[in-house]
Amino acid sequence: MKRLIKWVPIYLLIMCMVLAGCSSSSKSESAKMNEDKAVMDSAPSGSQEETMNASGEKAKGEQTNQSDKLEATSQMVIYQADLQLRVKKFERTVQSLEEKAVKYGGYISESNVAKEGNEQLSGRIVIRIPQKYFQTFLHDAEGEAVEVLQRNISGQDVTEEYVDLESRLKSKRVVEERLLAFMKNATKTEDLLKISSDLAVVQEEIETIEGRMKYLDNQISLSTVTITLYENKVSVPDLNKDQLNTWEKTKKQFMKSTNMLLAFLSGVVVFIIGNLPILIVLGVIGFLGLLVFKQRRNRNRQD
């Protein structure tokens, strides 16, 4: 009994120390929570940015995995072709190409025609064809030609760019949603203005990305085929039957010569009669000059 009474103070001391430690730990945790809350209240912009960055990084990580899957399953290529063909009949070939383009679900985006000389024709047409009919249309177009002068086909792989655009778009969407949520909960004018400015920038970037993706979708789904056509035709002038009629040509030449002679005589008569006064004066002067010349010559002989 005495030993038990002797250890009672020690037990009490140990219990006090344990209780004091628990109380101190509880207070420190409570103080830490209060401090974190105060920091979040005093700096909402910083916490928002950290949250957005964390969300963006998470979305980016998810999109990286999706990109790997997309690259493994599909390939996005923009096909273009440039053909130079020599054809027998230009207009008929152009009409045939237009019909085939419509048949395959395509259309003509540009058409230019030029005429060289009287009959020679050449032109350039640009046709958009669904990618699945690209090779088939090229084969049909070459079948319309007498000679294939040039054939160039190119393909641009835009898979990586498209996947990157998709990832960026989804990340921007996440940021846009966060900013909209922060805008609803914002109470300070300064925070509201900053969030509005950031939101406008993000939305502009989203529109730019969507525009680029639409352009790539259009280029991928519809291939571009540029065809330059040259007509394989030699111009031969037609023979005029009137030029082969010798008698008619002789009569025309005779009448032409007669008219020229009559015109010359008519001109001489008109000249003489019209200038008769001047001719009379010049004749009198010439006659007097001749008389003076003869008289002088006679005197010189007598001397």
C-alpha positions as CSV (number, residue, x, y, z in Angstrom):
1,M,0.0,0.0,0.0
2,K,2.8,2.4,0.8
3,R,4.5,1.6,-2.5
4,L,1.3,2.4,-4.4
5,I,0.9,5.7,-2.6
6,K,4.5,6.5,-3.4
7,W,4.0,6.1,-7.2
8,V,0.7,8.2,-7.4
9,P,2.5,11.5,-7.8
10,I,4.6,10.1,-10.6
11,Y,1.5,8.9,-12.4
12,L,-0.2,12.3,-12.0
13,L,2.9,14.1,-13.4
14,I,2.9,11.8,-16.5
15,M,-0.8,12.4,-17.2
16,C,-0.4,16.1,-16.9
17,M,2.5,16.1,-19.4
18,V,0.4,14.0,-21.9
19,L,-2.6,16.3,-21.6
20,A,-0.4,19.3,-22.1
21,G,1.2,17.9,-25.2
22,C,-2.2,17.1,-26.8
23,S,-3.5,20.5,-26.0
24,S,-0.5,22.2,-27.6
25,S,-0.8,20.0,-30.7
26,S,-4.5,20.9,-31.0
27,K,-3.8,24.6,-30.7
28,S,-1.0,24.5,-33.3
29,E,-3.2,22.8,-35.8
30,S,-6.0,25.2,-35.2
31,A,-3.6,28.2,-35.5
32,K,-2.3,26.8,-38.8
33,M,-5.8,26.4,-40.2
34,N,-6.6,30.0,-39.2
35,E,-3.4,31.2,-40.9
36,D,-4.1,29.4,-44.1
37,K,-7.6,30.8,-44.2
38,A,-6.4,34.3,-43.6
39,V,-3.8,33.9,-46.4
40,M,-6.5,32.8,-48.9
41,D,-8.8,35.6,-47.9
42,S,-6.1,38.3,-48.1
43,A,-4.7,37.1,-51.5
44,P,-7.6,35.6,-53.6
45,S,-5.8,36.3,-56.9
46,G,-2.8,34.3,-56.0
47,S,-4.8,31.3,-54.9
48,Q,-6.9,31.5,-58.1
49,E,-3.8,31.5,-60.3
50,E,-2.3,28.5,-58.4
51,T,-5.6,26.6,-58.8
52,M,-5.7,27.4,-62.5
53,N,-2.1,26.4,-63.0
54,A,-2.7,23.1,-61.2
55,S,-5.8,22.5,-63.3
56,G,-4.0,23.4,-66.5
57,E,-1.1,21.1,-65.7
58,K,-3.5,18.3,-64.9
59,A,-5.4,18.8,-68.1
60,K,-2.2,19.0,-70.1
61,G,-1.1,15.7,-68.6
62,E,-4.4,14.1,-69.6
63,Q,-4.2,15.6,-73.1
64,T,-0.7,14.2,-73.6
65,N,-2.0,10.7,-73.1
66,Q,-4.9,11.4,-75.4
67,S,-2.4,12.8,-78.0
68,D,-0.4,9.5,-77.9
69,K,-3.6,7.6,-78.5
70,L,-4.7,9.8,-81.4
71,E,-1.3,9.6,-83.1
72,A,-1.4,5.9,-82.8
73,T,-4.8,5.5,-84.3
74,S,-5.1,8.1,-87.1
75,Q,-3.0,10.3,-89.3
76,M,-4.0,13.7,-90.7
77,V,-2.5,14.6,-94.0
78,I,-3.2,17.5,-96.4
79,Y,-2.8,16.3,-100.0
80,Q,-2.2,18.5,-103.0
81,A,-1.6,17.7,-106.7
82,D,-0.4,19.7,-109.7
83,L,-1.1,18.3,-113.1
84,Q,-0.2,19.6,-116.6
85,L,-2.1,17.9,-119.3
86,R,-2.2,18.1,-123.1
87,V,-5.8,17.4,-124.3
88,K,-7.4,16.9,-127.6
89,K,-10.5,19.1,-127.0
90,F,-10.2,21.7,-124.3
91,E,-13.9,22.6,-123.7
92,R,-15.0,18.9,-123.6
93,T,-12.2,18.0,-121.2
94,V,-13.1,20.9,-118.8
95,Q,-16.8,19.8,-118.9
96,S,-15.8,16.2,-118.1
97,L,-13.6,17.3,-115.2
98,E,-16.4,19.4,-113.8
99,E,-18.8,16.5,-114.0
100,K,-16.4,14.1,-112.3
101,A,-15.8,16.7,-109.5
102,V,-19.5,16.9,-108.8
103,K,-19.8,13.1,-109.0
104,Y,-17.1,12.7,-106.2
105,G,-18.6,15.4,-104.0
106,G,-16.1,18.1,-104.9
107,Y,-16.3,21.4,-106.6
108,I,-14.3,23.8,-108.8
109,S,-12.8,26.7,-106.7
110,E,-11.0,28.5,-109.6
111,S,-11.1,28.4,-113.4
112,N,-9.1,30.5,-115.9
113,V,-9.2,30.1,-119.7
114,A,-6.9,31.9,-122.3
115,K,-6.9,31.8,-126.1
116,E,-3.6,31.9,-128.0
117,G,-4.1,33.1,-131.6
118,N,-7.3,32.2,-133.3
119,E,-8.0,28.7,-132.1
120,Q,-5.4,27.5,-129.5
121,L,-6.8,27.3,-126.0
122,S,-5.2,26.8,-122.6
123,G,-6.4,27.1,-119.0
124,R,-6.0,26.4,-115.4
125,I,-8.6,24.9,-113.0
126,V,-8.4,24.3,-109.2
127,I,-10.6,21.5,-107.9
128,R,-11.4,20.5,-104.3
129,I,-12.0,16.7,-104.0
130,P,-12.8,14.6,-100.9
131,Q,-9.6,12.9,-99.7
132,K,-11.0,9.4,-100.2
133,Y,-11.5,10.1,-103.9
134,F,-8.2,11.9,-104.4
135,Q,-6.3,9.1,-106.2
136,T,-9.4,8.0,-108.2
137,F,-9.9,11.5,-109.5
138,L,-6.3,11.9,-110.5
139,H,-6.5,8.7,-112.5
140,D,-9.7,9.9,-114.2
141,A,-8.1,13.3,-115.0
142,E,-5.0,11.7,-116.5
143,G,-7.3,9.5,-118.6
144,E,-8.7,12.6,-120.3
145,A,-5.2,13.7,-121.5
146,V,-3.4,12.9,-124.7
147,E,-0.1,13.5,-122.9
148,V,0.7,14.0,-119.2
149,L,3.3,16.8,-119.2
150,Q,3.8,17.1,-115.4
151,R,2.5,15.3,-112.3
152,N,3.4,16.5,-108.8
153,I,1.8,15.2,-105.6
154,S,2.6,16.4,-102.1
155,G,1.3,15.5,-98.6
156,Q,1.7,17.5,-95.5
157,D,1.3,15.7,-92.2
158,V,-0.5,17.9,-89.6
159,T,-1.3,15.3,-87.1
160,E,1.1,16.7,-84.4
161,E,-0.2,20.3,-85.0
162,Y,-3.8,19.2,-84.8
163,V,-3.3,17.2,-81.6
164,D,-1.4,20.1,-80.0
165,L,-4.3,22.4,-81.0
166,E,-6.8,20.1,-79.4
167,S,-4.8,19.9,-76.2
168,R,-4.4,23.7,-76.1
169,L,-8.1,24.2,-76.7
170,K,-9.2,21.9,-73.9
171,S,-6.7,23.5,-71.5
172,K,-8.0,26.9,-72.5
173,R,-11.6,25.7,-71.9
174,V,-10.6,24.6,-68.4
175,V,-9.1,28.0,-67.7
176,E,-12.1,29.7,-69.1
177,E,-14.5,27.8,-66.8
178,R,-12.3,28.6,-63.8
179,L,-12.2,32.3,-64.6
180,L,-16.0,32.3,-65.1
181,A,-16.4,30.6,-61.7
182,F,-14.0,33.1,-60.1
183,M,-15.9,36.0,-61.7
184,K,-19.1,34.9,-60.1
185,N,-17.5,34.7,-56.7
186,A,-15.4,37.9,-57.0
187,T,-16.4,40.6,-54.5
188,K,-13.6,43.2,-55.1
189,T,-13.7,45.4,-58.1
190,E,-10.0,45.1,-58.7
191,D,-10.2,41.3,-58.8
192,L,-13.2,41.5,-61.1
193,L,-11.4,43.7,-63.6
194,K,-8.3,41.5,-63.6
195,I,-10.4,38.3,-64.1
196,S,-12.4,40.0,-66.9
197,S,-9.1,41.0,-68.7
198,D,-7.7,37.5,-68.3
199,L,-11.0,36.0,-69.6
200,A,-10.9,38.1,-72.7
201,V,-7.4,37.0,-73.5
202,V,-8.3,33.4,-73.0
203,Q,-11.4,33.6,-75.2
204,E,-9.5,35.3,-78.0
205,E,-6.9,32.5,-77.9
206,I,-9.8,29.9,-78.0
207,E,-11.2,31.6,-81.1
208,T,-7.8,31.6,-82.8
209,I,-7.3,27.9,-82.1
210,E,-10.8,27.0,-83.3
211,G,-10.2,29.0,-86.5
212,R,-6.9,27.1,-87.2
213,M,-8.6,23.8,-86.5
214,K,-11.4,24.5,-88.9
215,Y,-8.9,25.4,-91.6
216,L,-7.0,22.2,-91.1
217,D,-10.2,20.2,-91.1
218,N,-11.2,21.7,-94.4
219,Q,-7.7,21.1,-95.9
220,I,-7.6,17.5,-94.7
221,S,-11.2,16.6,-95.8
222,L,-10.9,18.2,-99.2
223,S,-7.7,17.7,-101.3
224,T,-6.6,20.4,-103.8
225,V,-6.0,19.4,-107.4
226,T,-4.6,22.1,-109.7
227,I,-4.8,21.2,-113.4
228,T,-3.3,23.1,-116.3
229,L,-4.7,22.2,-119.7
230,Y,-3.2,22.7,-123.1
231,E,-5.2,22.0,-126.3
232,N,-3.3,19.7,-128.7
233,K,-4.6,21.4,-131.9
234,V,-2.8,22.9,-134.9
235,S,-4.6,25.8,-136.4
236,V,-5.1,25.4,-140.2
237,P,-6.8,28.3,-142.0
238,D,-9.9,27.4,-144.0
239,L,-9.7,27.8,-147.8
240,N,-12.0,30.5,-149.1
241,K,-13.8,29.5,-152.3
242,D,-13.9,33.0,-153.5
243,Q,-10.1,33.1,-153.6
244,L,-10.0,30.1,-156.0
245,N,-12.3,31.8,-158.6
246,T,-9.8,33.0,-161.2
247,W,-12.3,34.8,-163.5
248,E,-13.8,36.8,-160.6
249,K,-10.3,37.7,-159.4
250,T,-9.4,38.8,-163.0
251,K,-12.5,41.0,-163.3
252,K,-11.8,42.6,-160.0
253,Q,-8.2,43.3,-160.9
254,F,-9.2,44.8,-164.3
255,M,-11.8,47.1,-162.7
256,K,-9.3,48.1,-160.1
257,S,-6.7,49.0,-162.8
258,T,-9.3,50.9,-164.8
259,N,-10.4,52.8,-161.8
260,M,-6.8,53.7,-161.0
261,L,-6.2,55.0,-164.5
262,L,-9.4,57.1,-164.5
263,A,-8.6,58.4,-161.1
264,F,-5.1,59.5,-162.4
265,L,-6.6,61.2,-165.5
266,S,-9.2,62.9,-163.4
267,G,-6.5,64.1,-161.1
268,V,-4.5,65.6,-164.0
269,V,-7.6,67.4,-165.5
270,V,-8.5,68.7,-162.1
271,F,-4.9,69.9,-161.5
272,I,-4.7,71.7,-164.9
273,I,-8.1,73.4,-164.9
274,G,-7.9,74.2,-161.2
275,N,-4.4,75.8,-161.6
276,L,-5.0,77.3,-165.1
277,P,-4.4,81.0,-164.0
278,I,-1.2,80.2,-162.4
279,L,-0.1,78.1,-165.4
280,I,-0.9,81.0,-167.8
281,V,1.2,83.4,-165.8
282,L,4.1,80.9,-165.6
283,G,3.8,80.3,-169.3
284,V,4.0,84.0,-170.2
285,I,7.0,84.5,-167.9
286,G,8.7,81.5,-169.5
287,F,7.9,82.7,-173.0
288,L,9.3,86.2,-172.3
289,G,12.4,84.7,-170.7
290,L,12.9,82.5,-173.7
291,L,12.7,85.5,-176.1
292,V,15.3,87.5,-174.1
293,F,17.6,84.5,-174.0
294,K,17.4,84.2,-177.8
295,Q,18.1,87.8,-178.4
296,R,21.2,87.8,-176.2
297,R,22.5,84.7,-177.9
298,N,22.0,86.3,-181.4
299,R,23.9,89.4,-180.3
300,N,26.7,87.4,-179.0
301,R,27.0,85.6,-182.3
302,Q,27.1,88.9,-184.3
303,D,29.8,90.3,-182.0
